[in-house]
Amino acid sequence: MEISPVLFESLYPEGLFALSLPPMIILDQPWDTLTSNEKTLLEKILAAIRQSLNSVAIQYQDSLDLSAWVEKPQRVIYFGKLVKGIPLYEAVDANGVTIVTSESLRDISTNEDARKKLWQALKKQFSV
């Protein structure tokens, strides 16, 4: 049975919306183990890409694994251990998800060259 467009519109007059998930920040250590300096660094990184702690989702994973996610965000930033097959500081597209991987917040806080590389990758990822 086929429903006519006129009947469908009269039954469901409201528009349908496709909501996108917020950018995902994945940390390789639990949030409560981060130092205040690491949290401040993350806030500064997010502010540079016009985001805040309230506008992103933050998740802890010991190592990056997107395979089990039913709904995938468009953008993921991973701070942690090296991920096989994904280069550091490059915006990589994987099945509609753009991923940028970085060293941990602790390591990047003392490495100015790494922070510059991360910034270049994030500018591409977020079109800043």
Secondary structure, 3 states (H helix, E strand, C coil): CCCCHHHHHHHCCCCCCCCCCCCEEEECCCHHHCCHHHHHHHHHHHHHCCCCCCCCEEEECCCCCCCCCCCCCCEEEEECCCCCCCCECCCEEECCEEEEEECCHHHHCCCHHHHHHHHHHHHHHHCC
